[in-house]
Amino acid sequence: MAAPLVTVVIPSLDQGVFLEAALESVWTQDAPVEIIVMDGGSRDASPDIIRKWESRLLFSKSAPDRGQSAAINEGMKKGSAPYVCWLNSDDTLLPRGLSRLARALDSSPRSPAAYGKCRTVNARGKTIMPYITAPFSPWLLARYCFIAQPASLIRRSAWEGVGGLDESLHMAMDYDLWWRLFKTFGAFRYVRKYVAATRAHSATKTVLNRHEHYREAIRTVLTHTGKIPLKWRLSQPFMRDLRDAWNKARLKKTKP
């Protein structure tokens, strides 16, 4: 077998209904991968699914942990591939997603990470809308996280250079990581192809903890830019409440 090109860590907790789809989407990529599943002690069908996939996994663990960020950091250390990413167990990679991102990094050796376009799908996998992405811009990043985490790929050297995820963060750890990678290594490479899908459903952390998510995001902006853009101060509370209402209506409509 070819040496793995990408280390993929899949953090999960009680997401057995989606976990196998995430694993399938990684295993069927056209790039050699090493897969690590970090399960936080699920009480649903997840342990059975992990056992079913055990022969295809580099490493798996199912036990209470210190949070998602800590689990991802622990899992990443188990791998050795030159590129790394994590895929939440309710998200999926699209065909050729990893190879497209890897080629972008191969052709842009100074970029610490690459990201592409991402679809938002419902619990049944039906596309609802695109996740809004854009070419890399620090100005825009301070106002909107336009990098879809499941559609990203990072150089292992850059990941290790910034120490991975900040384990004190539980909601905006990816947003904080983008800032630290950019400030240490430079701009990301943008791929104008759909490479992943993020799933919107009633049990996501951002739905259940939306206010905490925004508080962490605002603190992240302040930490990395020294100020909070006016957009966060004025429009974001309104947009947060509007998005809450919109999500509730959409999730009710698309519930299986």
Phi, psi and omega per residue, in radians:
M1 nan 2.579 3.117
A2 -1.192 2.600 3.077
A3 -1.061 2.473 -3.112
P4 -1.101 2.410 3.086
L5 -1.611 -0.559 -3.054
V6 -2.318 2.298 2.936
T7 -1.579 2.115 3.135
V8 -1.999 2.030 3.074
V9 -1.740 2.258 3.124
I10 -1.996 1.776 3.041
P11 -1.441 2.509 -3.064
S12 -2.700 2.623 3.004
L13 -2.695 1.959 3.111
D14 0.947 0.738 3.120
Q15 -2.085 0.587 -3.107
G16 -0.999 -0.506 -3.135
V17 -1.147 -0.402 -3.122
F18 -1.984 -0.315 -2.949
L19 -0.997 -0.763 -3.073
E20 -1.150 -0.614 3.098
A21 -1.126 -0.673 3.086
A22 -1.106 -0.810 3.136
L23 -1.080 -0.770 3.116
E24 -1.041 -0.712 -3.080
S25 -1.170 -0.487 3.089
V26 -1.405 -0.811 -3.051
W27 -1.115 -0.511 -3.099
T28 -1.579 0.146 3.060
Q29 -1.153 2.697 3.129
D30 -1.600 0.373 3.041
A31 -2.131 2.472 3.113
P32 -1.166 2.269 -3.037
V33 -2.221 2.755 2.901
E34 -2.131 2.221 -2.985
I35 -1.921 2.303 -3.132
I36 -2.218 2.166 3.134
V37 -1.885 2.141 3.106
M38 -1.980 1.679 -3.112
D39 -1.686 2.293 -3.042
G40 -1.434 0.355 -3.131
G41 1.682 0.798 -3.079
S42 -1.099 2.587 3.103
R43 -1.930 0.204 3.118
D44 -1.815 -2.554 -3.086
A45 -1.419 -0.019 -3.053
S46 -0.966 -0.825 3.130
P47 -1.005 -0.649 3.105
D48 -1.153 -0.705 3.125
I49 -1.147 -0.720 3.128
I50 -1.092 -0.743 3.104
R51 -1.102 -0.653 3.112
K52 -1.094 -0.600 -3.092
W53 -1.660 0.028 -2.948
E54 -0.934 -0.682 -3.089
S55 -1.201 -0.309 -3.138
R56 -1.724 -0.060 -3.069
L57 -1.738 2.486 3.012
L58 -1.255 -0.655 -3.094
F59 -2.802 2.572 3.024
S60 -2.547 2.670 3.134
K61 -2.594 2.380 3.098
S62 -2.336 1.688 -3.098
A63 -2.891 2.705 3.065
P64 -0.946 2.485 -3.101
D65 -2.272 -3.017 -3.104
R66 -1.695 0.383 3.127
G67 1.998 2.909 -3.042
Q68 -1.089 -0.757 -3.112
S69 -1.085 -0.779 3.136
A70 -1.117 -0.690 -3.141
A71 -1.129 -0.738 3.127
I72 -1.122 -0.790 3.118
N73 -1.029 -0.765 3.135
E74 -1.098 -0.783 -3.138
G75 -1.111 -0.702 -3.098
M76 -1.070 -0.559 -3.133
K77 -1.225 -0.291 3.134
K78 -1.344 -0.369 -3.089
G79 -1.685 3.086 -3.119
S80 -2.463 0.009 -3.084
A81 -1.150 2.680 -3.094
P82 -1.232 -0.345 3.094
Y83 -2.082 2.569 -3.101
V84 -2.367 2.697 3.012
C85 -2.811 2.896 2.956
W86 -2.209 2.595 -3.113
L87 -2.269 1.962 3.089
N88 -1.047 2.564 -2.970
S89 -1.184 -0.189 3.061
D90 -1.747 0.096 3.080
D91 -1.896 2.969 3.124
T92 -2.484 2.687 2.963
L93 -1.581 2.557 3.066
L94 -1.580 2.740 -3.134
P95 -0.911 2.349 3.127
R96 1.170 0.209 -3.116
G97 -1.066 -0.863 -3.092
L98 -1.176 -0.695 -3.132
S99 -1.153 -0.608 3.095
R100 -1.140 -0.745 3.126
L101 -1.202 -0.696 3.131
A102 -1.122 -0.711 3.106
R103 -1.098 -0.661 3.114
A104 -1.088 -0.726 3.117
L105 -1.237 -0.634 3.091
D106 -1.043 -0.631 -3.096
S107 -1.541 -0.057 -3.130
S108 -2.365 1.268 -2.970
P109 -1.085 -0.296 3.126
R110 -1.575 -0.174 -3.132
S111 -1.410 2.270 3.138
P112 -1.332 -0.366 -3.064
A113 -2.724 2.782 3.044
A114 -2.268 2.656 3.093
Y115 -2.545 2.692 -3.124
G116 -2.237 -2.896 3.112
K117 -1.364 2.752 -3.047
C118 -2.491 2.437 3.047
R119 -1.654 2.565 2.958
T120 -1.778 2.166 -3.115
V121 -2.104 2.833 3.119
N122 -1.596 -3.024 -3.067
A123 -1.053 -0.455 -3.127
R124 -1.613 0.025 3.110
G125 1.552 0.129 3.132
K126 -1.464 2.328 -3.123
T127 -1.141 2.245 3.104
I128 -1.697 -0.837 -3.070
M129 -2.951 2.826 3.035
P130 -1.357 2.568 2.937
Y131 -1.299 2.307 -3.061
I132 -1.326 1.979 3.079
T133 -2.048 2.932 -3.107
A134 -2.794 2.797 3.029
P135 -0.996 2.653 -3.014
F136 -1.103 2.312 3.128
S137 -2.677 2.048 3.089
P138 -1.029 -0.668 3.128
W139 -1.043 -0.802 -3.132
L140 -1.238 -0.633 -3.134
L141 -1.083 -0.540 3.103
A142 -1.226 -0.240 -3.074
R143 -2.025 -0.312 -3.103
Y144 -2.844 2.330 3.098
C145 -1.461 1.609 -3.060
F146 -1.534 0.065 3.111
I147 -1.734 2.002 3.114
A148 -1.391 2.058 -3.027
Q149 -0.963 -0.796 -3.128
P150 -1.173 -0.228 -3.139
A151 -1.761 0.462 -3.074
S152 -2.084 2.716 3.085
L153 -2.495 2.374 -2.993
I154 -2.187 2.479 3.003
R155 -1.172 2.360 3.106
R156 -1.023 -0.684 -3.138
S157 -1.062 -0.650 3.114
A158 -1.272 -0.739 3.082
W159 -0.966 -0.869 -3.130
E160 -1.211 -0.531 -3.141
G161 -1.120 -0.516 3.113
V162 -1.821 0.043 3.084
G163 1.408 0.367 3.123
G164 1.206 -2.626 -3.086
L165 -1.405 2.624 3.019
D166 -1.358 1.947 -3.024
E167 -1.272 -0.131 3.062
S168 -1.425 -0.191 3.140
L169 -1.752 2.454 -3.098
H170 -2.164 -0.182 -3.098
M171 -2.153 -0.787 -3.051
A172 -1.900 0.530 -3.089
M173 -1.152 -0.543 3.090
D174 -1.240 -0.732 3.116
Y175 -1.037 -0.768 3.087
D176 -1.109 -0.698 3.135
L177 -1.101 -0.724 3.138
W178 -1.032 -0.727 3.141
W179 -1.122 -0.782 -3.096
R180 -1.181 -0.672 3.083
L181 -1.125 -0.779 3.139
F182 -1.100 -0.826 -3.074
K183 -1.182 -0.441 -3.132
T184 -1.583 -0.689 -2.975
F185 -2.113 -0.346 3.129
G186 2.053 -3.032 -3.021
A187 -1.188 2.685 3.116
F188 -1.524 2.794 3.051
R189 -1.633 2.292 -3.126
Y190 -1.782 2.251 3.119
V191 -1.889 2.105 -3.070
R192 -1.514 0.848 3.075
K193 -2.362 2.610 3.069
Y194 -1.317 2.178 -3.063
V195 -2.153 -0.192 -3.080
A196 -2.741 2.942 3.064
A197 -2.336 2.339 3.070
T198 -1.881 2.390 -3.007
R199 -1.722 2.252 3.066
A200 -1.747 2.101 3.092
H201 -2.677 3.009 -2.955
S202 -1.254 -0.228 -3.078
A203 -1.838 0.187 3.116
T204 -1.241 2.673 -3.133
K205 -1.107 -0.622 -3.105
T206 -1.232 -0.468 3.060
V207 -1.350 -0.776 -3.080
L208 -1.317 -0.445 -3.056
N209 -2.315 0.786 -3.021
R210 -1.077 -0.680 -3.111
H211 -1.167 -0.718 3.079
E212 -1.115 -0.652 3.115
H213 -1.047 -0.794 3.139
Y214 -1.197 -0.624 3.100
R215 -1.109 -0.753 3.112
E216 -1.149 -0.699 -3.136
A217 -1.101 -0.755 3.141
I218 -1.141 -0.728 3.088
R219 -1.087 -0.627 3.127
T220 -1.129 -0.799 3.110
V221 -1.043 -0.794 -3.134
L222 -1.089 -0.735 -3.138
T223 -1.073 -0.728 -2.989
H224 -1.658 -0.294 -3.141
T225 -2.077 -0.254 -3.140
G226 1.431 0.056 3.127
K227 -2.731 2.886 3.076
I228 -1.945 1.974 3.132
P229 -0.949 2.611 -3.106
L230 -0.965 -0.562 3.138
K231 -0.970 -0.738 3.141
W232 -1.188 -0.681 -3.072
R233 -1.226 -0.673 -3.023
L234 -1.779 -0.961 -2.988
S235 -1.468 -0.503 -2.994
Q236 -1.141 -0.733 3.079
P237 -1.002 -0.706 3.106
F238 -1.147 -0.809 -3.124
M239 -1.141 -0.615 3.113
R240 -1.067 -0.852 -3.124
D241 -1.175 -0.654 3.110
L242 -1.140 -0.736 -3.141
R243 -1.184 -0.625 3.071
D244 -1.008 -0.846 -3.117
A245 -1.144 -0.714 -3.135
W246 -1.134 -0.747 -3.140
N247 -1.104 -0.751 -3.136
K248 -1.070 -0.753 3.137
A249 -1.167 -0.734 -3.109
R250 -1.194 -0.762 -3.122
L251 -1.147 -0.625 3.090
K252 -1.142 -0.690 -3.100
K253 -1.217 -0.626 -3.027
T254 -1.765 0.082 -3.132
K255 -1.088 2.284 -3.100
P256 -1.025 nan nan
